[in-house]
Structure formats: C-alpha cells, structure tokens
Amino acid sequence: MFESLSERLGSVFDRLTKAGALSEADVDAALREVRTALLEADVSLAVARDFIKAVKAKATGQAVTKSVTPGQQVVKIVHDELVHVLAGEGEPDALKIDNPPSAILMVGLQGSGKTTTTAKLAKRLKDKNGKKVLLASLDTNRPAAMEQLAILAGQVGVDSLPIVKGETAVQIAKRAKTQATLGGYDVVFLDTAGRLHIDEVLMDEVQAVRDIAQPRETLLVVDGLTGQDAVNVATEFDGKVGISGVVLTRMDGDGRGGAALSMRAVTGKPIRFVGLGEKMDALETFEAERVAGRILG
Ligand code: GDP
C-alpha cells in the first residue's frame, strides 16, 4: 500500500539512527528528504509542509540532538505525527449502527468501487456484528449496476430490495426505508448512482435522497489510486452533500498512498475503511497506528 514511501523513509531513517550524534543540520536534511518523499507519494503540498513543521518543532523542543538515541527520537516523532495526520482529533469507531433501521448512504463517482464496498460492508456487519442488512441500489440510470448489487447481496448472504422498473432514486429510498422498518432490518445501505464526474444533477439527486433517508452515515467511496484527486472529490462531496467518512479503495494497488495521508488534514473527514482487493472480505478498518507502522516499516 505504501511501498515506495516506506522504502524512501526507511533509507532516510536508517542513516539517522545509525549516525549516533546528530546536529540540527542533520535533522533538517533528513526532514527535507521526508518532505520530498511525502510529495512523491502525492501528499498535498500544504499537508507535507505542515507535517515537517510539526515534526521540526517537536524535534527542536525535545532537544533531540542531545538525547542518547537522537535518530530514534526523530523516528518516534515522525511516527506520532503520522498517526496524528492520519487520524486527526479522535479516531471514530467503525460504523455506528443504532436506532434501527440505520440508513447508510453510499456516495461516490462511477467506478470508484461503491457497489463492491457496499457489499463488503454488508458482509462485515452481518458476519462480525450479527446485523440484519438490506441493500438497495438507487442507480436508476444503470440497470446493470442495480443487478450487480443484487448479485453481490446474494453472494454475501444479505437481502436486497427488489428492483422495480421506472422508480426514481427518491422513490427507491422511501421504499427501502419502509422495507427496512417492516422487515426488522438493523441497517439499510443506499447505493446511490455514480457519475463519471461531479455534476449538479448527481448532487441534487444525492441531496434529495439524503433528505428522505436521514442517513446515520454518509460514506464517500473514492479510488485511492487517484491520489490528490481523491481528496478533491471528497472536498466537493462534503461541501455539497456532507459526508461522515471516507472509504479508500484499491489500496492493494501500486498507489502512492498520498490520498490516505492528505484526506483527514484537507477534508477534516476520517477514512473509515480501505479496500484491498475485489474479494468480499478485502476490506480493512482504517487504523492510523497500524498504517503509520506500515509506512515506517
Ligand atoms: P462503482 O461503479 O463505484 O459501483 O464501482 P464497482 O463497485 O462496480 O467497482 C469497479 C471495479 O473496481 C470492480 O471491478 C471492482 O471489483 C473493483 N474494485 C472495487 N474495490 C476494489 C479494491 O479495493 N481493490 C481492487 N483491486 N479492486 C476493487
């Protein structure tokens, strides 16, 4: 997930920890390399700059250069700062399901992995949390997408709302909520239609559905391979419909990881889950500590 960033940082820190005594200039030089590595990983410029500033302030404050193992001190400060930038203030738990039926609105661009992620989350809630889950596709433009969700629902062993031709997204959302209540479901996922690009029609539709569904969570699914674009998409969706969290997909690919590092700092929204493949169990809860550990190898 973060192979090249991890490698780059690894070699910087190897040198630092082997160096024994460090001058302030040594620390500065190392941090410049860290900054370059972050930028190469497609971390946004502002985030990389703030990151280095925060590490430097702490390194200076703790008189790192005078400590017994100055290199390790710097690595520890970088680790803690990584956790901070990944998690922000207070990392939320996994999905909150209360007051059943809880609606979870899934939003995102077409091809981001929204439908796949919806089914993965349904499987997780059913298998790990014992929840009764209903899936509904609102993608009225693409009958194939509706069928795909029904197929995936069958694969993971949860119910899907029967498809009724000619309904609008809002009508489907209403029917899904009614069905969720009558059927005694804990959770109903509303898989909204994606578009190739953000456009007004899409946003209006998502807003209308949101107002009807009153979702407990609105999760944005974005392709982690798209780096800073993923962060821009999140900013736009959050501004227009309001999101409660993000799922980064394709983190199994050779992406540079920048989206993960910039997301919280730029959008203020937490990454909740990462997609790590096409299989239905290829989904991980996003844990800042673990990710920071992975980055630092
Ligand atoms: P949607 O248009 O946003 O609903 O996207 P889909 O859920 O149909 O996913 C598009 C493609 O991406 C499918 O082939 C999925 O199997 C694949 N996909 C989704 N999530 C992941 C992931 O985390 N990793 C990988 N490698 N592929 C994924």
py3Dmol code that shows the C-alpha trace and the ligand (Angstrom):
import py3Dmol

protein = """\
ATOM      1  CA  MET A   1       0.000   0.000   0.000  1.00  0.00           C
ATOM      2  CA  PHE A   2       2.794   2.441   0.854  1.00  0.00           C
ATOM      3  CA  GLU A   3       5.762   0.528  -0.531  1.00  0.00           C
ATOM      4  CA  SER A   4       7.696   3.319  -2.208  1.00  0.00           C
ATOM      5  CA  LEU A   5       7.061   5.870   0.557  1.00  0.00           C
ATOM      6  CA  SER A   6       8.020   3.276   3.110  1.00  0.00           C
ATOM      7  CA  GLU A   7      11.226   2.473   1.260  1.00  0.00           C
ATOM      8  CA  ARG A   8      12.186   6.113   0.915  1.00  0.00           C
ATOM      9  CA  LEU A   9      11.589   6.882   4.564  1.00  0.00           C
ATOM     10  CA  GLY A  10      13.317   3.678   5.576  1.00  0.00           C
ATOM     11  CA  SER A  11      16.567   4.719   3.975  1.00  0.00           C
ATOM     12  CA  VAL A  12      16.413   8.235   5.477  1.00  0.00           C
ATOM     13  CA  PHE A  13      15.800   6.841   8.950  1.00  0.00           C
ATOM     14  CA  ASP A  14      18.409   4.118   8.590  1.00  0.00           C
ATOM     15  CA  ARG A  15      21.020   6.764   8.124  1.00  0.00           C
ATOM     16  CA  LEU A  16      19.666   8.834  11.013  1.00  0.00           C
ATOM     17  CA  THR A  17      19.536   6.019  13.506  1.00  0.00           C
ATOM     18  CA  LYS A  18      22.991   4.787  12.565  1.00  0.00           C
ATOM     19  CA  ALA A  19      24.515   8.230  12.839  1.00  0.00           C
ATOM     20  CA  GLY A  20      24.785   8.359  16.644  1.00  0.00           C
ATOM     21  CA  ALA A  21      25.105  12.058  17.431  1.00  0.00           C
ATOM     22  CA  LEU A  22      23.047  14.404  15.260  1.00  0.00           C
ATOM     23  CA  SER A  23      23.373  18.088  14.568  1.00  0.00           C
ATOM     24  CA  GLU A  24      20.381  20.263  13.878  1.00  0.00           C
ATOM     25  CA  ALA A  25      21.566  20.401  10.285  1.00  0.00           C
ATOM     26  CA  ASP A  26      21.415  16.587  10.100  1.00  0.00           C
ATOM     27  CA  VAL A  27      17.809  16.654  11.298  1.00  0.00           C
ATOM     28  CA  ASP A  28      16.954  19.408   8.832  1.00  0.00           C
ATOM     29  CA  ALA A  29      18.488  17.469   5.965  1.00  0.00           C
ATOM     30  CA  ALA A  30      16.562  14.333   6.940  1.00  0.00           C
ATOM     31  CA  LEU A  31      13.298  16.245   7.177  1.00  0.00           C
ATOM     32  CA  ARG A  32      13.855  17.724   3.739  1.00  0.00           C
ATOM     33  CA  GLU A  33      14.119  14.196   2.414  1.00  0.00           C
ATOM     34  CA  VAL A  34      10.977  13.198   4.289  1.00  0.00           C
ATOM     35  CA  ARG A  35       9.181  16.155   2.714  1.00  0.00           C
ATOM     36  CA  THR A  36      10.303  15.094  -0.776  1.00  0.00           C
ATOM     37  CA  ALA A  37       9.200  11.526  -0.098  1.00  0.00           C
ATOM     38  CA  LEU A  38       5.766  12.734   1.011  1.00  0.00           C
ATOM     39  CA  LEU A  39       5.369  14.879  -2.089  1.00  0.00           C
ATOM     40  CA  GLU A  40       6.407  11.987  -4.296  1.00  0.00           C
ATOM     41  CA  ALA A  41       3.716   9.916  -2.584  1.00  0.00           C
ATOM     42  CA  ASP A  42       1.260  12.568  -3.812  1.00  0.00           C
ATOM     43  CA  VAL A  43       0.613  14.064  -0.394  1.00  0.00           C
ATOM     44  CA  SER A  44      -0.705  17.598  -0.811  1.00  0.00           C
ATOM     45  CA  LEU A  45       1.880  20.350  -0.533  1.00  0.00           C
ATOM     46  CA  ALA A  46       0.213  22.074   2.417  1.00  0.00           C
ATOM     47  CA  VAL A  47      -0.090  18.820   4.343  1.00  0.00           C
ATOM     48  CA  ALA A  48       3.556  17.912   3.693  1.00  0.00           C
ATOM     49  CA  ARG A  49       4.681  21.367   4.767  1.00  0.00           C
ATOM     50  CA  ASP A  50       2.658  21.336   7.985  1.00  0.00           C
ATOM     51  CA  PHE A  51       3.844  17.841   8.708  1.00  0.00           C
ATOM     52  CA  ILE A  52       7.501  18.805   8.513  1.00  0.00           C
ATOM     53  CA  LYS A  53       6.885  21.965  10.520  1.00  0.00           C
ATOM     54  CA  ALA A  54       5.223  19.983  13.310  1.00  0.00           C
ATOM     55  CA  VAL A  55       7.986  17.361  13.382  1.00  0.00           C
ATOM     56  CA  LYS A  56      10.655  20.018  13.421  1.00  0.00           C
ATOM     57  CA  ALA A  57       9.002  21.921  16.262  1.00  0.00           C
ATOM     58  CA  LYS A  58       8.800  18.770  18.355  1.00  0.00           C
ATOM     59  CA  ALA A  59      12.314  17.660  17.483  1.00  0.00           C
ATOM     60  CA  THR A  60      13.729  21.023  18.498  1.00  0.00           C
ATOM     61  CA  GLY A  61      11.521  21.245  21.576  1.00  0.00           C
ATOM     62  CA  GLN A  62      12.703  17.912  22.869  1.00  0.00           C
ATOM     63  CA  ALA A  63      16.338  18.720  22.295  1.00  0.00           C
ATOM     64  CA  VAL A  64      16.566  15.583  20.208  1.00  0.00           C
ATOM     65  CA  THR A  65      20.132  16.184  19.205  1.00  0.00           C
ATOM     66  CA  LYS A  66      21.232  15.939  22.838  1.00  0.00           C
ATOM     67  CA  SER A  67      19.406  12.711  23.591  1.00  0.00           C
ATOM     68  CA  VAL A  68      21.067   9.301  23.755  1.00  0.00           C
ATOM     69  CA  THR A  69      19.448   7.937  20.604  1.00  0.00           C
ATOM     70  CA  PRO A  70      18.657  11.047  18.601  1.00  0.00           C
ATOM     71  CA  GLY A  71      17.820   9.188  15.384  1.00  0.00           C
ATOM     72  CA  GLN A  72      15.251   7.006  17.088  1.00  0.00           C
ATOM     73  CA  GLN A  73      13.765  10.060  18.756  1.00  0.00           C
ATOM     74  CA  VAL A  74      13.209  11.648  15.356  1.00  0.00           C
ATOM     75  CA  VAL A  75      11.641   8.464  14.006  1.00  0.00           C
ATOM     76  CA  LYS A  76       9.317   8.353  17.018  1.00  0.00           C
ATOM     77  CA  ILE A  77       8.261  11.958  16.461  1.00  0.00           C
ATOM     78  CA  VAL A  78       7.610  11.245  12.764  1.00  0.00           C
ATOM     79  CA  HIS A  79       5.572   8.184  13.743  1.00  0.00           C
ATOM     80  CA  ASP A  80       3.439  10.156  16.191  1.00  0.00           C
ATOM     81  CA  GLU A  81       2.916  12.924  13.679  1.00  0.00           C
ATOM     82  CA  LEU A  82       1.896  10.374  11.032  1.00  0.00           C
ATOM     83  CA  VAL A  83      -0.700   8.966  13.401  1.00  0.00           C
ATOM     84  CA  HIS A  84      -1.920  12.479  14.063  1.00  0.00           C
ATOM     85  CA  VAL A  85      -2.223  13.406  10.390  1.00  0.00           C
ATOM     86  CA  LEU A  86      -3.922  10.111   9.551  1.00  0.00           C
ATOM     87  CA  ALA A  87      -6.416  10.171  12.392  1.00  0.00           C
ATOM     88  CA  GLY A  88      -6.970  13.817  13.194  1.00  0.00           C
ATOM     89  CA  GLU A  89      -8.594  14.516  16.518  1.00  0.00           C
ATOM     90  CA  GLY A  90     -10.161  11.364  17.870  1.00  0.00           C
ATOM     91  CA  GLU A  91     -10.487   8.398  15.585  1.00  0.00           C
ATOM     92  CA  PRO A  92     -14.115   7.330  15.194  1.00  0.00           C
ATOM     93  CA  ASP A  93     -15.101   3.729  15.693  1.00  0.00           C
ATOM     94  CA  ALA A  94     -16.359   1.628  12.860  1.00  0.00           C
ATOM     95  CA  LEU A  95     -19.861   2.280  11.604  1.00  0.00           C
ATOM     96  CA  LYS A  96     -22.308   3.381  14.208  1.00  0.00           C
ATOM     97  CA  ILE A  97     -25.496   1.402  13.985  1.00  0.00           C
ATOM     98  CA  ASP A  98     -28.131   2.479  16.429  1.00  0.00           C
ATOM     99  CA  ASN A  99     -31.805   3.188  16.418  1.00  0.00           C
ATOM    100  CA  PRO A 100     -32.567   0.575  13.749  1.00  0.00           C
ATOM    101  CA  PRO A 101     -33.057   0.699  10.884  1.00  0.00           C
ATOM    102  CA  SER A 102     -29.981   2.878  10.386  1.00  0.00           C
ATOM    103  CA  ALA A 103     -29.538   4.126   6.860  1.00  0.00           C
ATOM    104  CA  ILE A 104     -26.080   4.327   5.370  1.00  0.00           C
ATOM    105  CA  LEU A 105     -25.788   6.412   2.242  1.00  0.00           C
ATOM    106  CA  MET A 106     -23.033   5.344  -0.133  1.00  0.00           C
ATOM    107  CA  VAL A 107     -21.841   8.082  -2.480  1.00  0.00           C
ATOM    108  CA  GLY A 108     -19.033   8.465  -4.989  1.00  0.00           C
ATOM    109  CA  LEU A 109     -18.054   8.618  -8.614  1.00  0.00           C
ATOM    110  CA  GLN A 110     -18.774   5.783 -11.008  1.00  0.00           C
ATOM    111  CA  GLY A 111     -16.097   3.111 -10.939  1.00  0.00           C
ATOM    112  CA  SER A 112     -14.769   4.127  -7.536  1.00  0.00           C
ATOM    113  CA  GLY A 113     -15.798   0.785  -6.065  1.00  0.00           C
ATOM    114  CA  LYS A 114     -19.018   1.942  -4.418  1.00  0.00           C
ATOM    115  CA  THR A 115     -21.139  -1.117  -5.129  1.00  0.00           C
ATOM    116  CA  THR A 116     -18.352  -3.516  -4.210  1.00  0.00           C
ATOM    117  CA  THR A 117     -17.704  -1.623  -0.967  1.00  0.00           C
ATOM    118  CA  THR A 118     -21.415  -1.612  -0.099  1.00  0.00           C
ATOM    119  CA  ALA A 119     -21.481  -5.398  -0.330  1.00  0.00           C
ATOM    120  CA  LYS A 120     -18.218  -5.718   1.614  1.00  0.00           C
ATOM    121  CA  LEU A 121     -19.588  -3.555   4.424  1.00  0.00           C
ATOM    122  CA  ALA A 122     -22.846  -5.507   4.452  1.00  0.00           C
ATOM    123  CA  LYS A 123     -20.903  -8.742   4.797  1.00  0.00           C
ATOM    124  CA  ARG A 124     -18.843  -7.327   7.632  1.00  0.00           C
ATOM    125  CA  LEU A 125     -21.894  -6.058   9.538  1.00  0.00           C
ATOM    126  CA  LYS A 126     -23.640  -9.386   9.102  1.00  0.00           C
ATOM    127  CA  ASP A 127     -20.703 -11.669   9.888  1.00  0.00           C
ATOM    128  CA  LYS A 128     -18.914  -9.673  12.575  1.00  0.00           C
ATOM    129  CA  ASN A 129     -21.740  -7.741  14.175  1.00  0.00           C
ATOM    130  CA  GLY A 130     -24.655 -10.077  13.537  1.00  0.00           C
ATOM    131  CA  LYS A 131     -26.710  -7.337  11.922  1.00  0.00           C
ATOM    132  CA  LYS A 132     -29.636  -7.836   9.593  1.00  0.00           C
ATOM    133  CA  VAL A 133     -28.776  -5.897   6.464  1.00  0.00           C
ATOM    134  CA  LEU A 134     -30.752  -4.688   3.458  1.00  0.00           C
ATOM    135  CA  LEU A 135     -29.117  -3.345   0.305  1.00  0.00           C
ATOM    136  CA  ALA A 136     -30.806  -1.040  -2.175  1.00  0.00           C
ATOM    137  CA  SER A 137     -29.393   0.293  -5.422  1.00  0.00           C
ATOM    138  CA  LEU A 138     -30.550   3.750  -6.433  1.00  0.00           C
ATOM    139  CA  ASP A 139     -28.694   3.725  -9.738  1.00  0.00           C
ATOM    140  CA  THR A 140     -31.738   4.146 -11.955  1.00  0.00           C
ATOM    141  CA  ASN A 141     -29.568   5.036 -14.960  1.00  0.00           C
ATOM    142  CA  ARG A 142     -27.721   1.767 -14.965  1.00  0.00           C
ATOM    143  CA  PRO A 143     -29.884  -1.331 -14.612  1.00  0.00           C
ATOM    144  CA  ALA A 144     -26.707  -3.407 -14.721  1.00  0.00           C
ATOM    145  CA  ALA A 145     -25.461  -1.684 -11.587  1.00  0.00           C
ATOM    146  CA  MET A 146     -28.726  -2.472  -9.811  1.00  0.00           C
ATOM    147  CA  GLU A 147     -28.437  -6.088 -10.797  1.00  0.00           C
ATOM    148  CA  GLN A 148     -24.808  -6.179  -9.745  1.00  0.00           C
ATOM    149  CA  LEU A 149     -25.735  -5.080  -6.222  1.00  0.00           C
ATOM    150  CA  ALA A 150     -28.440  -7.753  -6.048  1.00  0.00           C
ATOM    151  CA  ILE A 151     -25.925 -10.382  -7.163  1.00  0.00           C
ATOM    152  CA  LEU A 152     -23.343  -9.257  -4.603  1.00  0.00           C
ATOM    153  CA  ALA A 153     -26.033  -9.220  -1.893  1.00  0.00           C
ATOM    154  CA  GLY A 154     -26.737 -12.853  -2.726  1.00  0.00           C
ATOM    155  CA  GLN A 155     -23.031 -13.666  -2.602  1.00  0.00           C
ATOM    156  CA  VAL A 156     -22.559 -12.203   0.862  1.00  0.00           C
ATOM    157  CA  GLY A 157     -25.869 -13.570   2.113  1.00  0.00           C
ATOM    158  CA  VAL A 158     -27.873 -10.419   2.761  1.00  0.00           C
ATOM    159  CA  ASP A 159     -31.155  -9.218   1.287  1.00  0.00           C
ATOM    160  CA  SER A 160     -31.549  -6.666  -1.450  1.00  0.00           C
ATOM    161  CA  LEU A 161     -34.574  -4.547  -2.195  1.00  0.00           C
ATOM    162  CA  PRO A 162     -36.487  -5.969  -5.167  1.00  0.00           C
ATOM    163  CA  ILE A 163     -35.891  -3.905  -8.297  1.00  0.00           C
ATOM    164  CA  VAL A 164     -38.976  -2.048  -9.571  1.00  0.00           C
ATOM    165  CA  LYS A 165     -38.563  -0.539 -13.016  1.00  0.00           C
ATOM    166  CA  GLY A 166     -39.390   3.137 -13.513  1.00  0.00           C
ATOM    167  CA  GLU A 167     -38.890   4.346  -9.947  1.00  0.00           C
ATOM    168  CA  THR A 168     -36.829   7.434  -9.155  1.00  0.00           C
ATOM    169  CA  ALA A 169     -33.934   7.318  -6.711  1.00  0.00           C
ATOM    170  CA  VAL A 170     -36.042   9.115  -4.096  1.00  0.00           C
ATOM    171  CA  GLN A 171     -38.891   6.627  -4.521  1.00  0.00           C
ATOM    172  CA  ILE A 172     -36.476   3.744  -4.089  1.00  0.00           C
ATOM    173  CA  ALA A 173     -35.016   5.362  -0.980  1.00  0.00           C
ATOM    174  CA  LYS A 174     -38.503   5.687   0.519  1.00  0.00           C
ATOM    175  CA  ARG A 175     -39.371   2.096  -0.307  1.00  0.00           C
ATOM    176  CA  ALA A 176     -36.063   0.913   1.134  1.00  0.00           C
ATOM    177  CA  LYS A 177     -36.700   2.684   4.417  1.00  0.00           C
ATOM    178  CA  THR A 178     -40.206   1.295   4.686  1.00  0.00           C
ATOM    179  CA  GLN A 179     -38.987  -2.195   3.868  1.00  0.00           C
ATOM    180  CA  ALA A 180     -36.163  -1.840   6.399  1.00  0.00           C
ATOM    181  CA  THR A 181     -38.612  -0.882   9.129  1.00  0.00           C
ATOM    182  CA  LEU A 182     -41.224  -3.501   8.279  1.00  0.00           C
ATOM    183  CA  GLY A 183     -38.654  -6.222   7.758  1.00  0.00           C
ATOM    184  CA  GLY A 184     -36.885  -5.584  11.051  1.00  0.00           C
ATOM    185  CA  TYR A 185     -33.547  -4.711   9.498  1.00  0.00           C
ATOM    186  CA  ASP A 186     -30.759  -3.125  11.534  1.00  0.00           C
ATOM    187  CA  VAL A 187     -29.128  -1.423   8.582  1.00  0.00           C
ATOM    188  CA  VAL A 188     -30.156  -0.352   5.113  1.00  0.00           C
ATOM    189  CA  PHE A 189     -27.484   0.639   2.618  1.00  0.00           C
ATOM    190  CA  LEU A 190     -28.479   3.043  -0.127  1.00  0.00           C
ATOM    191  CA  ASP A 191     -26.063   2.703  -3.023  1.00  0.00           C
ATOM    192  CA  THR A 192     -26.513   5.939  -4.961  1.00  0.00           C
ATOM    193  CA  ALA A 193     -25.814   6.412  -8.658  1.00  0.00           C
ATOM    194  CA  GLY A 194     -22.314   7.458  -9.574  1.00  0.00           C
ATOM    195  CA  ARG A 195     -21.305   9.689 -12.430  1.00  0.00           C
ATOM    196  CA  LEU A 196     -18.048   9.961 -14.291  1.00  0.00           C
ATOM    197  CA  HIS A 197     -17.595  13.474 -12.943  1.00  0.00           C
ATOM    198  CA  ILE A 198     -19.217  15.515 -10.256  1.00  0.00           C
ATOM    199  CA  ASP A 199     -22.202  17.300 -11.740  1.00  0.00           C
ATOM    200  CA  GLU A 200     -25.192  19.220 -10.479  1.00  0.00           C
ATOM    201  CA  VAL A 201     -27.745  16.564 -11.406  1.00  0.00           C
ATOM    202  CA  LEU A 202     -25.841  13.972  -9.403  1.00  0.00           C
ATOM    203  CA  MET A 203     -25.508  16.240  -6.396  1.00  0.00           C
ATOM    204  CA  ASP A 204     -29.175  17.284  -6.491  1.00  0.00           C
ATOM    205  CA  GLU A 205     -30.218  13.656  -6.567  1.00  0.00           C
ATOM    206  CA  VAL A 206     -27.936  12.697  -3.704  1.00  0.00           C
ATOM    207  CA  GLN A 207     -29.217  15.650  -1.659  1.00  0.00           C
ATOM    208  CA  ALA A 208     -32.836  14.657  -2.275  1.00  0.00           C
ATOM    209  CA  VAL A 209     -32.111  11.079  -1.261  1.00  0.00           C
ATOM    210  CA  ARG A 210     -30.217  12.239   1.810  1.00  0.00           C
ATOM    211  CA  ASP A 211     -33.152  14.372   2.931  1.00  0.00           C
ATOM    212  CA  ILE A 212     -35.514  11.418   2.646  1.00  0.00           C
ATOM    213  CA  ALA A 213     -33.183   8.810   4.089  1.00  0.00           C
ATOM    214  CA  GLN A 214     -31.783  10.831   7.007  1.00  0.00           C
ATOM    215  CA  PRO A 215     -28.707   8.608   6.955  1.00  0.00           C
ATOM    216  CA  ARG A 216     -26.805   7.662  10.076  1.00  0.00           C
ATOM    217  CA  GLU A 217     -23.665   7.778   7.964  1.00  0.00           C
ATOM    218  CA  THR A 218     -22.829   9.102   4.537  1.00  0.00           C
ATOM    219  CA  LEU A 219     -19.771   7.287   3.275  1.00  0.00           C
ATOM    220  CA  LEU A 220     -17.867   8.519   0.284  1.00  0.00           C
ATOM    221  CA  VAL A 221     -16.090   5.841  -1.719  1.00  0.00           C
ATOM    222  CA  VAL A 222     -13.041   7.098  -3.585  1.00  0.00           C
ATOM    223  CA  ASP A 223     -10.347   5.411  -5.608  1.00  0.00           C
ATOM    224  CA  GLY A 224      -7.144   5.561  -3.555  1.00  0.00           C
ATOM    225  CA  LEU A 225      -5.065   5.283  -6.720  1.00  0.00           C
ATOM    226  CA  THR A 226      -6.131   8.763  -7.784  1.00  0.00           C
ATOM    227  CA  GLY A 227      -4.103  10.480  -5.060  1.00  0.00           C
ATOM    228  CA  GLN A 228      -4.891  14.148  -4.610  1.00  0.00           C
ATOM    229  CA  ASP A 229      -7.882  13.846  -6.954  1.00  0.00           C
ATOM    230  CA  ALA A 230      -9.481  11.578  -4.370  1.00  0.00           C
ATOM    231  CA  VAL A 231      -9.066  14.334  -1.815  1.00  0.00           C
ATOM    232  CA  ASN A 232     -10.583  16.893  -4.192  1.00  0.00           C
ATOM    233  CA  VAL A 233     -13.574  14.641  -4.821  1.00  0.00           C
ATOM    234  CA  ALA A 234     -14.032  14.300  -1.060  1.00  0.00           C
ATOM    235  CA  THR A 235     -13.916  18.061  -0.574  1.00  0.00           C
ATOM    236  CA  GLU A 236     -16.571  18.558  -3.247  1.00  0.00           C
ATOM    237  CA  PHE A 237     -18.901  15.859  -1.986  1.00  0.00           C
ATOM    238  CA  ASP A 238     -18.547  17.078   1.562  1.00  0.00           C
ATOM    239  CA  GLY A 239     -19.364  20.628   0.533  1.00  0.00           C
ATOM    240  CA  LYS A 240     -22.425  19.574  -1.454  1.00  0.00           C
ATOM    241  CA  VAL A 241     -23.938  16.666   0.481  1.00  0.00           C
ATOM    242  CA  GLY A 242     -21.920  16.389   3.681  1.00  0.00           C
ATOM    243  CA  ILE A 243     -20.050  13.153   4.304  1.00  0.00           C
ATOM    244  CA  SER A 244     -19.330  11.429   7.603  1.00  0.00           C
ATOM    245  CA  GLY A 245     -16.377   9.397   6.405  1.00  0.00           C
ATOM    246  CA  VAL A 246     -14.395   8.036   3.506  1.00  0.00           C
ATOM    247  CA  VAL A 247     -13.598   4.598   2.136  1.00  0.00           C
ATOM    248  CA  LEU A 248     -10.407   4.466   0.080  1.00  0.00           C
ATOM    249  CA  THR A 249     -10.486   1.647  -2.431  1.00  0.00           C
ATOM    250  CA  ARG A 250      -7.741  -0.024  -4.472  1.00  0.00           C
ATOM    251  CA  MET A 251      -5.219   0.398  -1.724  1.00  0.00           C
ATOM    252  CA  ASP A 252      -3.956  -3.015  -2.789  1.00  0.00           C
ATOM    253  CA  GLY A 253      -2.696  -1.389  -5.969  1.00  0.00           C
ATOM    254  CA  ASP A 254       0.589   0.381  -6.510  1.00  0.00           C
ATOM    255  CA  GLY A 255      -0.819   3.751  -5.497  1.00  0.00           C
ATOM    256  CA  ARG A 256       1.470   6.120  -3.733  1.00  0.00           C
ATOM    257  CA  GLY A 257      -0.690   6.488  -0.671  1.00  0.00           C
ATOM    258  CA  GLY A 258      -0.926  10.268  -0.716  1.00  0.00           C
ATOM    259  CA  ALA A 259      -4.722  10.253  -0.575  1.00  0.00           C
ATOM    260  CA  ALA A 260      -4.618   8.436   2.755  1.00  0.00           C
ATOM    261  CA  LEU A 261      -2.201  10.937   4.202  1.00  0.00           C
ATOM    262  CA  SER A 262      -3.908  14.093   2.968  1.00  0.00           C
ATOM    263  CA  MET A 263      -7.556  13.115   3.403  1.00  0.00           C
ATOM    264  CA  ARG A 264      -8.116  13.909   7.055  1.00  0.00           C
ATOM    265  CA  ALA A 265      -5.984  17.038   7.116  1.00  0.00           C
ATOM    266  CA  VAL A 266      -7.567  18.534   3.983  1.00  0.00           C
ATOM    267  CA  THR A 267     -11.200  17.472   4.378  1.00  0.00           C
ATOM    268  CA  GLY A 268     -11.464  17.018   8.145  1.00  0.00           C
ATOM    269  CA  LYS A 269     -13.213  13.708   7.440  1.00  0.00           C
ATOM    270  CA  PRO A 270     -11.938  10.383   8.697  1.00  0.00           C
ATOM    271  CA  ILE A 271     -11.009   7.460   6.500  1.00  0.00           C
ATOM    272  CA  ARG A 272     -13.102   4.640   7.898  1.00  0.00           C
ATOM    273  CA  PHE A 273     -12.133   1.716   5.734  1.00  0.00           C
ATOM    274  CA  VAL A 274      -9.703   0.770   2.999  1.00  0.00           C
ATOM    275  CA  GLY A 275     -10.467  -1.584   0.137  1.00  0.00           C
ATOM    276  CA  LEU A 276      -7.673  -4.056  -0.524  1.00  0.00           C
ATOM    277  CA  GLY A 277      -8.984  -6.098  -3.426  1.00  0.00           C
ATOM    278  CA  GLU A 278     -12.016  -7.299  -5.312  1.00  0.00           C
ATOM    279  CA  LYS A 279     -12.963 -10.091  -2.924  1.00  0.00           C
ATOM    280  CA  MET A 280     -15.788  -9.541  -0.488  1.00  0.00           C
ATOM    281  CA  ASP A 281     -13.558  -9.743   2.562  1.00  0.00           C
ATOM    282  CA  ALA A 282     -10.867  -7.437   1.148  1.00  0.00           C
ATOM    283  CA  LEU A 283     -11.811  -4.564   3.425  1.00  0.00           C
ATOM    284  CA  GLU A 284      -9.945  -3.290   6.463  1.00  0.00           C
ATOM    285  CA  THR A 285     -10.876  -0.838   9.154  1.00  0.00           C
ATOM    286  CA  PHE A 286      -8.583   2.127   8.819  1.00  0.00           C
ATOM    287  CA  GLU A 287      -6.396   2.332  11.892  1.00  0.00           C
ATOM    288  CA  ALA A 288      -3.940   5.191  11.988  1.00  0.00           C
ATOM    289  CA  GLU A 289      -1.446   3.392  14.265  1.00  0.00           C
ATOM    290  CA  ARG A 290      -1.300   0.382  12.007  1.00  0.00           C
ATOM    291  CA  VAL A 291      -0.998   2.469   8.852  1.00  0.00           C
ATOM    292  CA  ALA A 292       1.748   4.620  10.365  1.00  0.00           C
ATOM    293  CA  GLY A 293       3.545   1.433  11.363  1.00  0.00           C
ATOM    294  CA  ARG A 294       3.226   0.143   7.826  1.00  0.00           C
ATOM    295  CA  ILE A 295       4.609   3.366   6.371  1.00  0.00           C
ATOM    296  CA  LEU A 296       7.581   3.342   8.715  1.00  0.00           C
ATOM    297  CA  GLY A 297       8.156  -0.368   8.038  1.00  0.00           C
TER     298      GLY A 297
END
"""
ligand_1 = """\
28
GDP
P -18.905 1.558 -8.704
O -19.180 1.977 -10.117
O -18.345 2.691 -7.893
O -20.069 0.915 -8.021
O -17.711 0.507 -8.766
P -17.725 -1.076 -8.599
O -18.042 -1.440 -7.190
O -18.550 -1.683 -9.678
O -16.172 -1.401 -8.795
C -15.492 -1.188 -10.008
C -14.363 -2.214 -10.123
O -13.397 -1.986 -9.110
C -14.830 -3.639 -9.930
O -14.176 -4.455 -10.866
C -14.394 -3.989 -8.513
O -14.156 -5.354 -8.340
C -13.128 -3.178 -8.391
N -12.786 -2.839 -7.006
C -13.585 -2.279 -6.062
N -12.903 -2.095 -4.909
C -11.641 -2.548 -5.115
C -10.447 -2.623 -4.300
O -10.397 -2.231 -3.132
N -9.329 -3.144 -4.914
C -9.336 -3.582 -6.211
N -8.203 -4.049 -6.709
N -10.427 -3.502 -6.990
C -11.572 -3.010 -6.459
"""
view = py3Dmol.view(width=600, height=400)
view.addModel(protein, "pdb")
view.setStyle({"model": 0}, {"cartoon": {"style": "trace"}})
view.addModel(ligand_1, "xyz")
view.setStyle({"model": 1}, {"stick": {}})
view.zoomTo()
view.show()
